[in-house]
């Protein structure tokens, strides 16, 4: 059970609420993103971690509720990750069925759906099934001239720091599926004028990811375990790296949402056979931190009676090609004049901790407060 008192933190809930509200209302990209309000947007995978944060960010910016369609079969997400007003508006058909018969034709599709990690793929048959579904979604986008944002994975990026123009290759069935889906987008963009941007997400952490359990971000997993006073297993591998030495290029989900929406305010990509540089973006902070540092930041956030309980262990042999370090250079995103906003992990963690300690009630009241203020300012 979560510890019951928000007073466990050395910061006032109202201060943290105002910190988040002021950052959002003062977002330098907010006016440009609000120019999307007359466009109809469909989010596939809207009840998952990134999808729910994205929808919440649109809601906070005052986006018209009736301009948004949400598709999620709820295998990997849940309705409770969304603002209350959207929870009964989720179309729970599979992505293929939705694309064949959508409730309405959108101007923009943001695809953050599908199977989201390596354990969800057990055979090449799973890869082919995922690609077949994607074929239908992609054909829909081409036929209806729908602008596309596709969520790919940084797991493809084997060089560190990773740059978008570097060659990528798969080391798991999950990565194989994502790479095939990326290549299908690029081919359709070059041959059929599909307007698309591919976003390779690095290590995304946020408020609405507890449904992911053991597949959740390491940052937030450590925080969950600490608040519940459950030991957290910290992996190492003898002769290769000590427990906690591994690093992750982490980025707050609210920042990812801002980046995706900002990319939609840019001119449609115009890829050429010898240059697809305006199609692929790293979505990360570009500043990897060690797991030990994550633990130290959580230790500093919480009082002495609520500290992380760490148990060191070897990486399970059942996990092949375990990634020790991630590091993505987001130079292309920053080169578009994108201004990062939620860059301080300790501040983001305070916000997440208050959300979790209130069973998300405090979080949703903050979101509703932002919505009201946005509508007044619009």
C-alpha positions, 0 to 999 in steps of 0.5 A: 500500500502506498504511504498515505501522507503527502507530507512525507515529502519536504515540498508543498503540494501547491508549490509543485502544482504551480510549478507544473501549471506555470511551466505549461501555461508559459510553454513557448510552443503553446501558441503554435501547438494550439494552432492544431486545434482545428485539426482532427487528431487520432491517437492509436494506443491512447491509453498507454503511457505515452498516448495518455500523456499526449492526450492529457497534454492536448487537454491541458492546452485546451484542445477541443474534446470533439476533435480527438479520436482514441483507439486502444484495445486495452491489452496494454493500456487502461482507460484510467490513464486518461482524463475522465472526459475521455474514458468512455470515448475509447474505441477498443477495436484492434488497430486494423479494424479501426483503420478499416472503419474509423469513426471519422477520418482524422487529419493527423494520426499519432501512432503510439500503439502496438506491442511495446517491448521485447517480451511481447514478441515470442516468434517471427509469427508475432513480428509478421502479425504486427507488420500485417496490422501496420500495413492496414494502418499505413494504407489508410494513411496513404489513401486518406492523406493523413499526416503520421507520427510514428512511435519507434524505439531507441532500442534500434540505436546501437551506437552511443551517442546515437544520431539519426543518420547512423545505421540501425539494426535489430537485436530482438524480434521487437526491434525487427518489427519496429525497423520493418514498420519504419522502412514501410513508412519511408517507402510510402513517403518516397513513393506515395507522398505520405507525410510522416515523421518517425520518432525513436523514443529513449527512456520515457518516464511519467505519471501514468505507467504503473499499468506497465509493471515490470516493463515500466521505466527504471526511474519510476519503478524505483520510485514505486518500490520505494513508496511501497517499501518493496525491495528493488532488484538492481541488476549487474553482470560479473566482469561487465558492469556492476549493479547500478552502473548502467545508464539511461537517456531518460525523458519525462513523458510530458516533454515527449508529448510536447515534442510530438505536438511541436513536430506537427507544427513544422512543415510536412517532411519532403524526403528525397531518395538520397535524403530523408533527414526531416523524417527521423527524430531522436526523442530523448534528453541527450544526457544519460544518467546512471541507475545509481544516480536515479536512486540517489535522487529518489533518496534525496526526495524522500524522508529517512523513514522512506528510502529505497530498498536495493537488492543486487542481482545478476541479469537473468539469463532469460534476457538476451542482449540486455542493454547496458547503456542508452544515449541519444543525441536529440540534435535534430529536434533541438535544431528545429528550435524546440525548447526543452521545458521539463529537464530537471529529473528531481522536479519531475520526480516530485510531481510524479511522487505527489501524483502516486501518493494521492492515487492520482486524484491530485494529478487529475485535479491539477490537469483540470485546473490547467484545462480551465486556465487554458480555456480562459486564456484561449 
